[in-house]
Structures are given as C-alpha cells and as structure tokens.
C-alpha cells in the first residue's frame, strides 16, 4: 500500500529466498543432523546408506526406503521428478556428484533450505520461520532451528500446530543428533531440550485488506501474464 505494507501475496508457493550468507549456521547444522549426518564429509552420495536401503528393499520386496543425501534431494527437486524408479535414482546420483563438483557445501545447503517444504504452504526456511515463530530465519535460536529442521521429514505429520508432542519428540531427536555430532555442546543441547516449542500461539492468517483493490490488481495482472505464470512464479514476491 502507500505505506509499504503488504496487501496480498499471489503465489502457489510462499517462498522468500535467503542468501547463503544469511542462512543461520545453527539451522544449517540442525538440518544436517536431522537429514544427512555426513553431509560435510561425503561427496554427494552415501554409498553405505545405499547398500543398507537396497538390503531393506530386497527384504521387503518393494521400494521401501531410499538413501538420498541432501545433495541428491537438491538434484531431484530442481532437475528430476519424484518417481521411484531406478533410472531416476541413477540420474539423481550423477547430478549429485556434479553439484558437489560445481558448488560448495554452503551453497548446496542454502539451495536445499530455500527450496524444501515446511508445511502449511510455506516453502523455504525464511517463510517457515515467519510462519511458525513470527520472525526472520536469521534470528532463530537453537531450539527453534531444531524444530524447523525436524519438521522437514514429514511436515504434515510433525507440524507443532496439529501434533505438538510429535514435533517435540522430533526436535529432541535432532538436538541429540547435534550433540552426538559435536555440532552443539551438551549444556546448550540440554537447555534446548527443555525449552518450550516457542511457536506462535495461533497459526498466522493473512490479513485481508483493500479486497476490491487487490481483486482489480489480480485480474489485471492475470490478463497480462496469464494465470499459470502468476501462480507458478511468473510474479514472485509481493504485489
């Protein structure tokens, strides 16, 4: 509006990209502990994990478990489909190795944290932090970072707004992993284990203001760029 306040967001995905320099280290470490403990040392593929997953799939006689590293997940999300086929997994592995050659670890984890889904229509760590805690991702503390990292595994099943106890247990797992890996000292880790979840008391809902004006803008923009372009990201950010 005339004062610079946001009136409406047009998008299918709520996402605000954060540069790697602004991604808090505590969230990076929590995510690695939760999703890919050897991220900083592997070359993009977890070979032992693949063997374990293959054995479990053979025993189950179906594709039951994958072994994707964070790098593989970035490769799949940006370049491939989600289908569970051997051909896709091979392509994913090749792309992961190439990503590791072209990008450093901070760049890869930043891509991941800007892209991943955190539940409630929020994509990327910045929108998730604003949604759950009401402040930008750079201000997150240890307990909050561990909660966000824990949600990634299954956002709908672990959302603190519907399943607070599951979210608490998952956060505890992430914090213990961080202590085991030496990402955080035991004193800080124990304190975070005892901390409240800290999410906003109610899920923030968008404030609807100037609805007539917003509707006129929506119709004019749609007529100019098309509905598909508008909602898939033809106009990213705020209108």
Backbone bond lengths (Angstrom), bond angles and torsions (degrees), N, CA, C in turn:
res aa  C-N    CA-C-N  psi(-1)  N-CA   C-N-CA  omega(-1)  CA-C   N-CA-C  phi
1 X - - - 1.454 - - 1.534 109.45 -
2 X 1.312 117.04 -170.30 1.466 120.42 -177.43 1.523 112.55 -63.90
3 X 1.350 116.11 -21.29 1.464 120.04 -179.63 1.527 112.23 -95.31
4 X 1.338 116.97 -0.32 1.458 120.05 179.20 1.513 114.93 90.58
5 X 1.326 117.71 5.29 1.466 121.05 178.94 1.522 109.85 -82.71
6 X 1.343 116.84 146.65 1.455 121.87 179.92 1.525 110.07 -73.62
7 X 1.323 116.26 130.87 1.453 121.12 176.41 1.528 111.78 -95.25
8 X 1.322 116.87 -38.98 1.458 120.47 -175.58 1.516 108.95 -160.73
9 X 1.324 116.34 152.29 1.453 122.72 174.52 1.516 107.81 -118.54
10 X 1.322 117.25 125.67 1.458 121.92 177.43 1.524 108.30 -103.46
11 X 1.307 116.77 107.81 1.463 119.48 177.44 1.516 109.45 -173.60
12 X 1.331 115.00 154.05 1.459 120.33 172.84 1.522 109.79 -83.80
13 X 1.329 116.56 -24.45 1.448 122.86 179.50 1.518 109.50 -126.77
14 X 1.315 116.64 127.47 1.467 121.11 175.47 1.521 107.92 -85.13
15 X 1.328 116.39 112.65 1.455 119.79 -176.98 1.522 110.01 -147.52
16 X 1.317 117.31 135.01 1.456 123.74 171.87 1.523 107.24 -127.21
17 X 1.309 117.30 116.00 1.460 121.60 -175.35 1.528 110.80 -76.61
18 X 1.319 114.95 133.57 1.464 122.14 179.50 1.528 108.53 -112.83
19 X 1.333 119.25 128.72 1.466 120.75 176.71 1.516 110.91 -60.53
20 X 1.318 116.07 153.04 1.471 119.23 -177.23 1.530 111.40 -59.03
21 X 1.330 116.51 -30.90 1.465 119.73 -179.26 1.528 112.26 -66.04
22 X 1.335 116.28 -25.52 1.466 120.72 -177.64 1.520 113.28 -98.30
23 X 1.328 117.00 -1.74 1.460 119.66 178.38 1.529 108.06 -78.55
24 X 1.324 118.83 117.98 1.474 120.37 -174.08 1.524 112.49 -63.00
25 X 1.317 114.77 137.74 1.462 119.58 -177.65 1.517 111.30 -60.99
26 X 1.318 117.25 -34.66 1.459 120.21 -178.16 1.528 110.81 -62.97
27 X 1.323 117.83 -34.89 1.468 120.14 177.49 1.520 110.75 -74.48
28 X 1.323 117.32 -38.82 1.465 120.63 175.90 1.524 110.14 -57.54
29 X 1.317 116.91 -48.73 1.466 120.87 -178.38 1.528 111.76 -66.42
30 X 1.325 117.10 -39.15 1.466 120.41 178.43 1.526 110.45 -64.04
31 X 1.320 117.00 -40.25 1.465 121.32 -179.59 1.519 111.18 -67.46
32 X 1.315 116.74 -42.07 1.465 120.49 177.19 1.527 109.93 -62.38
33 X 1.324 116.90 -43.82 1.466 120.54 178.89 1.521 111.61 -61.73
34 X 1.320 116.39 -36.53 1.460 120.83 -176.61 1.522 113.02 -80.28
35 X 1.332 116.76 -38.03 1.460 120.12 -167.71 1.525 115.30 -111.62
36 X 1.342 117.72 -25.87 1.467 118.85 -172.04 1.521 108.30 -164.47
37 X 1.328 116.10 81.53 1.466 121.44 -169.92 1.522 113.45 -60.15
38 X 1.332 118.18 -26.79 1.462 121.55 -178.24 1.523 112.53 -101.43
39 X 1.316 116.83 20.03 1.464 121.42 -175.54 1.526 112.91 -53.59
40 X 1.320 117.56 -41.48 1.464 120.63 -174.83 1.528 113.18 -75.00
41 X 1.325 117.68 -14.15 1.466 120.16 -176.53 1.517 114.29 -112.88
42 X 1.328 119.18 -24.48 1.472 118.97 -179.41 1.530 110.95 -80.70
43 X 1.308 115.76 166.68 1.461 121.78 -177.94 1.529 113.05 -98.52
44 X 1.312 115.86 20.22 1.463 120.47 178.57 1.506 113.79 117.53
45 X 1.343 116.23 -20.37 1.463 121.45 -178.47 1.526 109.22 -131.28
46 X 1.316 116.01 136.70 1.458 122.10 176.90 1.528 107.21 -98.31
47 X 1.338 116.89 93.49 1.466 121.19 -174.25 1.527 111.88 -64.59
48 X 1.333 117.60 -41.06 1.464 119.49 178.11 1.523 110.85 -65.40
49 X 1.331 115.83 -38.06 1.458 119.62 177.50 1.516 112.10 -62.73
50 X 1.318 116.23 -37.80 1.467 120.75 178.59 1.523 110.43 -63.58
51 X 1.333 116.59 -43.43 1.468 120.74 179.06 1.524 110.26 -62.00
52 X 1.350 116.51 -45.15 1.474 119.87 179.26 1.525 110.87 -61.42
53 X 1.325 116.26 -44.48 1.466 120.12 -179.18 1.525 111.28 -64.51
54 X 1.349 117.08 -41.18 1.464 120.43 178.95 1.526 110.95 -61.24
55 X 1.330 116.15 -41.90 1.459 120.19 179.95 1.531 111.21 -63.19
56 X 1.338 116.09 -43.61 1.459 119.45 178.48 1.525 111.31 -65.58
57 X 1.319 117.69 -37.80 1.459 120.86 178.99 1.524 111.13 -67.82
58 X 1.338 116.83 -38.24 1.465 120.27 177.74 1.518 110.46 -64.70
59 X 1.335 115.95 -43.29 1.465 119.76 179.41 1.521 111.38 -64.80
60 X 1.329 116.10 -37.08 1.465 120.00 -179.26 1.528 112.05 -83.01
61 X 1.330 116.68 -12.98 1.469 123.42 -178.61 1.524 112.40 60.02
62 X 1.305 115.27 31.42 1.458 121.93 175.70 1.519 108.72 -163.30
63 X 1.352 115.69 167.56 1.468 120.34 179.03 1.519 107.57 -78.21
64 X 1.326 115.03 94.19 1.463 120.67 -174.55 1.521 111.88 -100.17
65 X 1.330 117.89 -35.30 1.454 121.24 -172.95 1.516 110.63 -140.84
66 X 1.326 116.04 137.20 1.450 121.22 174.12 1.518 109.81 -100.51
67 X 1.325 116.09 -177.14 1.462 120.29 179.62 1.513 109.15 -144.44
68 X 1.305 116.15 46.39 1.458 120.57 -174.17 1.520 111.70 -80.72
69 X 1.312 116.13 130.45 1.450 121.60 171.14 1.528 108.77 -78.54
70 X 1.330 116.05 172.09 1.458 119.35 175.36 1.526 110.09 -60.02
71 X 1.321 117.41 -39.76 1.464 120.93 179.29 1.525 110.83 -62.42
72 X 1.313 117.83 -42.52 1.462 120.91 177.14 1.522 111.13 -63.82
73 X 1.321 116.78 -38.43 1.466 119.34 178.56 1.520 111.17 -65.39
74 X 1.335 117.41 -36.96 1.466 120.73 175.48 1.520 109.90 -63.69
75 X 1.321 117.09 -45.14 1.465 121.56 179.05 1.518 110.84 -59.77
76 X 1.328 116.82 -44.82 1.462 120.82 -178.85 1.527 111.38 -66.63
77 X 1.315 116.47 -44.55 1.461 120.39 -175.75 1.525 112.13 -64.60
78 X 1.317 116.63 -40.82 1.456 120.07 -174.93 1.529 113.60 -87.18
79 X 1.330 117.60 -26.87 1.463 118.60 -169.66 1.524 115.51 -125.69
80 X 1.326 118.32 -16.20 1.456 119.92 -171.31 1.530 111.31 -129.31
81 X 1.324 115.32 175.13 1.460 121.11 176.72 1.529 109.30 -89.39
82 X 1.329 116.25 178.77 1.461 121.91 179.86 1.528 112.48 -97.44
83 X 1.325 117.92 5.05 1.462 120.09 -175.65 1.529 111.43 -64.31
84 X 1.314 116.67 143.51 1.459 122.22 -177.43 1.526 109.39 -94.06
85 X 1.320 115.70 78.62 1.447 122.53 179.37 1.519 109.54 -130.14
86 X 1.328 115.57 150.37 1.453 120.80 -178.12 1.521 111.30 -60.59
87 X 1.329 117.17 -39.88 1.463 120.54 -179.05 1.526 110.99 -60.30
88 X 1.321 116.00 -42.78 1.465 119.20 178.89 1.516 111.17 -65.29
89 X 1.335 117.65 -39.49 1.459 120.99 179.59 1.530 111.01 -64.17
90 X 1.313 117.47 -37.15 1.460 120.43 178.63 1.526 110.88 -67.35
91 X 1.318 116.20 -43.16 1.469 120.39 176.55 1.521 110.38 -61.52
92 X 1.321 115.52 -41.05 1.466 121.39 179.78 1.528 110.95 -60.43
93 X 1.321 116.29 -42.70 1.458 120.76 179.85 1.526 111.40 -64.77
94 X 1.329 116.45 -44.00 1.470 120.91 179.33 1.526 110.65 -62.27
95 X 1.321 116.45 -45.31 1.468 120.62 179.36 1.525 111.57 -64.99
96 X 1.334 117.21 -36.59 1.462 120.66 178.89 1.521 110.91 -62.88
97 X 1.315 116.93 -43.76 1.460 120.67 177.93 1.527 111.06 -62.03
98 X 1.327 115.98 -39.03 1.468 120.00 179.10 1.527 111.12 -68.28
99 X 1.333 117.07 -39.99 1.463 120.27 176.88 1.522 111.36 -60.82
100 X 1.320 116.61 -40.47 1.459 120.24 179.99 1.524 111.63 -66.09
101 X 1.343 116.35 -29.13 1.464 119.43 177.95 1.529 111.79 -76.71
102 X 1.331 116.10 -32.70 1.460 120.72 -173.14 1.530 113.35 -91.08
103 X 1.332 117.03 -29.52 1.462 121.23 -173.54 1.519 110.49 -122.45
104 X 1.327 116.19 154.84 1.457 118.30 173.20 1.530 109.57 -87.59
105 X 1.319 115.98 171.61 1.465 120.52 -174.47 1.532 112.02 -62.31
106 X 1.317 117.56 -38.04 1.467 120.31 -179.97 1.518 111.16 -64.77
107 X 1.316 117.30 -36.38 1.467 120.72 177.90 1.524 110.87 -68.00
108 X 1.312 116.99 -40.17 1.470 120.94 -179.27 1.523 110.81 -66.68
109 X 1.332 117.19 -46.77 1.461 119.54 -178.37 1.525 110.83 -68.27
110 X 1.330 117.61 -30.93 1.465 120.23 176.46 1.530 110.39 -67.14
111 X 1.324 117.35 -41.68 1.468 120.56 175.37 1.531 110.20 -58.49
112 X 1.301 115.21 -44.94 1.468 120.99 -179.21 1.524 111.22 -61.38
113 X 1.314 116.98 -49.89 1.463 120.90 -175.96 1.524 112.75 -71.67
114 X 1.306 118.00 -22.02 1.463 120.42 174.79 1.522 112.28 -83.13
115 X 1.332 116.94 -18.38 1.460 120.73 -173.35 1.524 113.32 -103.48
116 X 1.321 118.21 -32.74 1.461 122.59 -167.94 1.524 111.76 -67.01
117 X 1.331 114.88 153.18 1.469 121.93 -179.84 1.526 110.46 -88.91
118 X 1.332 115.86 133.84 1.467 121.69 -178.42 1.530 112.57 -115.17
119 X 1.319 118.15 8.75 1.453 120.43 179.93 1.512 113.58 94.47
120 X 1.318 115.94 160.91 1.464 123.37 176.29 1.537 112.58 56.81
121 X 1.342 116.09 34.04 1.454 120.16 178.09 1.513 114.80 74.74
122 X 1.340 117.50 9.03 1.467 121.05 -177.74 1.528 111.00 -100.62
123 X 1.311 115.03 124.32 1.456 122.28 178.41 1.520 108.76 -114.57
124 X 1.313 116.05 133.83 1.451 120.39 -179.50 1.516 112.13 87.98
125 X 1.329 114.95 151.49 1.464 121.07 -173.19 1.526 113.26 -66.32
126 X 1.331 117.20 -33.77 1.465 118.99 -177.41 1.524 111.47 -64.93
127 X 1.334 117.25 -49.67 1.471 120.25 178.92 1.524 111.08 -64.62
128 X 1.329 116.75 -36.27 1.466 119.68 178.46 1.525 110.93 -64.90
129 X 1.317 116.67 -42.57 1.468 120.59 179.67 1.522 111.05 -64.01
130 X 1.317 116.40 -42.52 1.464 120.19 178.25 1.522 111.02 -64.22
131 X 1.325 116.28 -38.80 1.466 120.66 -178.08 1.523 111.82 -69.93
132 X 1.324 116.78 -49.85 1.458 120.56 -174.52 1.533 113.35 -80.07
133 X 1.342 116.48 -35.46 1.465 118.96 -171.66 1.531 114.53 -120.09
134 X 1.318 116.94 -10.33 1.458 119.90 176.79 1.509 114.83 75.91
135 X 1.324 117.49 19.76 1.467 119.65 177.43 1.532 109.87 -151.59
136 X 1.329 116.98 161.60 1.466 120.20 -174.93 1.520 112.74 -65.58
137 X 1.305 114.89 157.77 1.459 120.96 -174.05 1.521 112.10 -62.02
138 X 1.313 118.60 -30.10 1.465 121.03 -178.32 1.526 112.55 -64.14
139 X 1.345 117.54 -15.81 1.460 121.22 -177.62 1.528 113.17 -98.39
140 X 1.310 118.07 5.25 1.458 120.46 -176.69 1.525 112.00 -69.60
141 X 1.334 114.56 142.73 1.453 120.82 172.27 1.516 110.18 -95.19
142 X 1.314 116.81 -177.41 1.459 122.28 -175.54 1.529 112.55 -61.39
143 X 1.333 117.20 -50.67 1.468 120.46 -177.58 1.532 111.07 -61.60
144 X 1.322 116.67 -40.17 1.468 120.51 -179.36 1.521 110.88 -69.11
145 X 1.323 116.62 -41.48 1.467 120.30 178.35 1.520 110.73 -62.25
146 X 1.327 116.83 -40.89 1.462 120.52 179.14 1.525 111.26 -65.51
147 X 1.322 117.00 -36.31 1.464 120.11 177.19 1.522 110.82 -64.38
148 X 1.341 117.16 -46.95 1.465 120.19 178.87 1.520 110.98 -61.63
149 X 1.325 117.09 -45.18 1.459 120.67 179.96 1.525 110.87 -61.59
150 X 1.312 116.87 -36.01 1.453 120.20 179.68 1.511 113.44 -69.26
151 X 1.311 116.71 -33.41 1.470 121.53 -178.86 1.520 111.86 -63.47
152 X 1.339 117.77 -30.14 1.466 122.29 -174.38 1.516 111.94 -53.88
153 X 1.311 117.92 -38.54 1.462 122.86 -175.25 1.520 113.00 -56.48
154 X 1.325 117.12 -39.13 1.466 121.52 -179.77 1.528 108.30 -161.95
155 X 1.326 117.30 82.63 1.469 121.16 -170.51 1.521 115.15 -55.78
156 X 1.330 118.03 -39.62 1.458 119.49 -177.60 1.529 111.60 -75.45
157 X 1.321 116.57 -32.03 1.467 120.36 -178.27 1.518 112.03 -83.20
158 X 1.338 117.39 -21.49 1.465 120.85 -174.50 1.521 113.78 -114.46
159 X 1.315 117.80 8.19 1.454 119.07 179.17 1.532 110.74 -60.97
160 X 1.318 117.91 129.80 1.470 120.15 -179.42 1.521 113.35 -66.18
161 X 1.330 117.70 -16.44 1.458 120.04 -179.81 1.527 112.24 -79.00
162 X 1.309 117.76 -24.96 1.466 120.04 178.84 1.523 111.92 -111.46
163 X 1.322 116.55 -29.55 1.468 120.93 -174.71 1.524 109.36 -135.90
164 X 1.313 115.59 70.49 1.458 120.77 -174.01 1.529 112.16 -61.19
165 X 1.325 117.63 -41.40 1.460 119.74 -177.24 1.530 111.17 -69.01
166 X 1.316 116.95 -39.14 1.470 119.31 175.65 1.525 110.44 -61.93
167 X 1.324 115.65 -42.93 1.464 120.18 179.36 1.519 110.72 -62.02
168 X 1.326 116.43 -39.93 1.464 120.87 179.43 1.533 110.57 -65.00
169 X 1.325 117.08 -42.69 1.459 121.02 -179.95 1.522 111.32 -66.18
170 X 1.310 116.09 -40.35 1.458 119.67 178.66 1.533 110.59 -66.81
171 X 1.325 117.13 -40.57 1.462 120.55 176.37 1.527 110.56 -59.80
172 X 1.326 115.99 -41.85 1.460 120.18 179.37 1.526 110.64 -61.86
173 X 1.324 116.56 -40.66 1.465 120.14 177.60 1.528 110.69 -60.23
174 X 1.332 116.57 -45.68 1.468 121.04 -179.30 1.523 110.18 -62.02
175 X 1.320 117.40 -44.49 1.462 120.92 -179.30 1.530 111.49 -64.06
176 X 1.316 116.77 -40.58 1.469 119.11 178.32 1.520 110.97 -65.80
177 X 1.321 116.93 -38.48 1.457 120.25 176.55 1.525 111.11 -63.32
178 X 1.322 116.06 -38.66 1.461 120.08 178.37 1.521 111.10 -63.62
179 X 1.327 116.15 -38.50 1.463 119.56 178.29 1.520 110.95 -69.23
180 X 1.316 117.28 -41.86 1.464 121.28 178.95 1.522 111.25 -61.15
181 X 1.330 116.65 -40.95 1.469 121.44 -178.32 1.527 112.79 -79.63
182 X 1.324 116.48 -6.72 1.455 119.41 -179.25 1.514 113.88 78.89
183 X 1.339 116.39 17.16 1.457 120.34 178.76 1.524 112.03 -75.44
184 X 1.322 116.33 -22.57 1.462 121.09 180.00 1.525 107.26 -147.62
185 X 1.318 116.69 145.63 1.464 118.92 -179.88 1.526 109.77 -74.56
186 X 1.316 115.33 160.30 1.460 120.84 -173.34 1.525 112.17 -63.12
187 X 1.321 117.60 -36.46 1.464 119.99 -178.64 1.532 111.09 -62.06
188 X 1.327 116.50 -48.68 1.467 119.87 178.16 1.525 111.06 -64.93
189 X 1.327 116.25 -40.06 1.461 120.05 -179.40 1.516 111.82 -63.20
190 X 1.332 117.21 -43.49 1.468 121.07 179.78 1.528 111.02 -64.97
191 X 1.316 116.02 -39.82 1.469 119.57 178.34 1.525 110.67 -63.11
192 X 1.333 117.32 -40.91 1.467 120.89 179.79 1.522 111.07 -67.34
193 X 1.335 116.86 -32.66 1.468 120.14 178.00 1.524 111.28 -62.22
194 X 1.302 116.93 -32.10 1.461 121.39 -177.73 1.533 113.01 -89.50
195 X 1.307 116.92 -8.90 1.463 120.62 -176.29 1.530 111.38 -71.36
196 X 1.326 118.12 149.41 1.474 120.24 173.85 1.523 109.97 -65.18
197 X 1.326 116.07 163.74 1.463 118.98 -179.46 1.522 111.59 -60.99
198 X 1.313 116.95 -35.76 1.454 120.29 172.06 1.513 115.96 79.14
199 X 1.342 118.02 9.46 1.462 119.33 179.37 1.522 109.76 -76.44
200 X 1.317 116.06 161.26 1.456 120.09 176.55 1.523 109.64 -57.98
201 X 1.322 118.78 144.75 1.468 120.85 -175.20 1.517 113.66 -60.76
202 X 1.314 117.30 -28.44 1.464 121.18 176.62 1.513 109.02 -134.98
203 X 1.337 115.32 147.31 1.455 118.80 177.63 1.524 109.24 -60.78
204 X 1.328 116.91 125.91 1.470 118.89 -179.28 1.510 111.94 -66.40
205 X 1.302 116.21 129.59 1.458 121.70 176.67 1.527 108.85 -107.99
206 X 1.339 116.91 145.95 1.466 118.71 -179.84 1.522 111.55 -63.00
207 X 1.303 115.43 139.66 1.461 120.93 177.37 1.531 107.97 -83.78
208 X 1.316 116.58 120.33 1.468 120.67 -178.83 1.520 109.22 -90.95
209 X 1.332 115.51 113.01 1.455 120.30 178.41 1.517 109.01 -132.91
210 X 1.319 115.87 151.58 1.471 121.59 177.29 1.521 110.54 51.21
211 X 1.324 116.45 49.13 1.468 120.96 -173.33 1.531 112.61 -60.52
212 X 1.346 117.51 -36.30 1.457 119.69 -179.85 1.525 110.12 -65.06
213 X 1.324 116.22 -46.06 1.461 120.98 179.29 1.529 110.53 -61.94
214 X 1.322 117.21 -44.86 1.462 121.77 -179.53 1.524 109.97 -61.11
215 X 1.318 117.28 -40.74 1.456 120.93 -179.76 1.525 111.11 -64.68
216 X 1.323 116.84 -39.50 1.468 120.30 177.48 1.529 109.99 -63.28
217 X 1.328 116.62 -44.31 1.467 120.49 179.08 1.523 110.37 -61.53
218 X 1.332 116.46 -45.12 1.467 121.02 -179.51 1.534 110.69 -58.00
219 X 1.350 116.32 -47.04 1.465 119.79 -177.62 1.518 111.86 -65.46
220 X 1.327 116.33 -38.92 1.467 119.32 -179.22 1.527 111.81 -70.01
221 X 1.321 115.80 -41.15 1.463 119.11 178.71 1.520 110.60 -66.97
222 X 1.340 116.50 -41.61 1.457 120.19 178.75 1.521 110.54 -60.71
223 X 1.324 117.11 -41.23 1.461 121.01 179.10 1.527 111.70 -64.85
224 X 1.332 115.85 -28.08 1.469 120.13 -177.41 1.522 112.26 -84.29
225 X 1.326 117.70 -49.18 1.466 120.38 -174.34 1.521 113.32 -106.93
226 X 1.322 117.91 -12.02 1.455 120.58 -177.73 1.504 112.12 92.10
227 X 1.316 116.59 146.43 1.466 121.40 -176.53 1.521 112.28 -62.63
228 X 1.350 117.17 -42.68 1.462 120.01 -177.46 1.517 110.95 -61.89
229 X 1.335 116.33 -43.95 1.466 119.59 -179.61 1.522 110.95 -65.13
230 X 1.319 116.43 -37.82 1.461 120.48 -179.10 1.518 111.25 -60.67
231 X 1.341 116.71 -45.83 1.461 119.37 -171.71 1.523 114.24 -91.89
232 X 1.327 119.30 -17.12 1.447 118.14 176.03 1.516 111.95 -90.55
233 X 1.343 116.68 -4.88 1.446 118.95 175.55 1.510 113.56 125.95
234 X 1.347 117.96 11.44 1.450 120.38 176.37 1.509 109.95 -59.46
235 X 1.314 116.58 -32.48 1.470 121.71 171.84 1.514 107.54 -123.40
236 X 1.315 116.22 92.07 1.457 119.22 177.74 1.503 109.48 -85.97
237 X 1.315 114.67 149.80 1.457 118.88 -179.74 1.508 110.80 97.37
238 X 1.322 116.78 -147.98 1.441 120.86 -169.43 1.520 111.30 -114.95
239 X 1.322 115.47 144.36 1.448 121.73 175.29 1.528 108.47 -113.58
